[in-house]
Amino acid sequence: MTDKHSKLAYATMRRTAAIEGGCRTLKHAATMLRKAAERMDSYADRLGEPAETNPSPILNWAINHLACNVLNNCRLDLMASDAADIVAAEAVILTA
């Protein structure tokens, strides 16, 4: 196998792996977003209860959950890394 063919094979493998990784990361993010939506619904239900005398903490819990947990658990860093790997591999494939 020539050097050109091995680079092309490696780039193709790298592209495939990045696409598979991106799919896994997106599915994980979708799961995290569904769970977050359920939690926001529970906060909204609790906030709307007539017996709730102090609603401020509930909104703060919702803000905290969204800011601290949801974005971190969606793993935007992995999505960006997979996107960069796909672009880099495609550049090699196009120039091969």
Secondary structure, 3 states (H helix, E strand, C coil): CCHHHHHHHHHHHHHHHHHHHHHHHHHHHHHHHHHHHHHHHHHHHHHCCCCCCCCHHHHHHHHHHHHHHHHHHHCHHHHHHHHHHHHHHHHHHHHC
